C-alpha cells in the first residue's frame, strides 16, 4: 500500500479535523495515512516523511499566511531540500480560515512553492461545486483549485461545515487515486 504522510499544524483543532478526514479517505481508498503534528515531531515522524510516497501539508491561514508552527517545520527541511530528498514525491495542501475567502489561496501558494522547491509533484483540487454543479451544494465552496480551502465553523462541536468535510473526503480520495497511479 502507498504511504501518505500528513504533516499539519492546528491552532484550535480545525486543521487537525481536516487532516483526519483526508486520512480516513486515504485509508478507505487503499493508502496508509500517517498524521504528523509538526509541533510535536520526533525522529519516527521524519522517517515517515522520508518513506512517504506523498506528503499532504495542512496549516491554518493566519493573517494571510501559513501558521508560524508550520513555517518552522518548512524551515527545518533545509537539509532535505539541499539534497532534494523529497524530489518526485507527490504533494498536496490544505488550509482553513474563518472567512470563505480569508486569503487561503496565499497559504496554498506558499505550500505549492515549498513543494516545488523540494522538487515535488503537486496535486490540486478537482471538485466542481454549486452553482456550476447544483448537485454539489457545499462542495469546494471556496472555489479553490490549488488545494483544499475550508472554512472554520464557529460551532466548536462541528469545527468544519459538512460541505467542507465532504470536500476533504473527496480531496483525500483524489490524492489516493494519484498516489496509487504514480507510485512505484
PyMOL commands that set and color helices and strands:
alter all, ss='L'
color gray80, all
select helices_A, chain A and resi 14-28+38-40+43-51+68-75+78-82+104-117+134-136+162-182
alter helices_A, ss='H'
color red, helices_A
select strands_A, chain A and resi 2-8+31-37+54-62+65-66+90-97+121-122+148-151
alter strands_A, ss='S'
color yellow, strands_A
deselect
rebuild
show_as cartoon
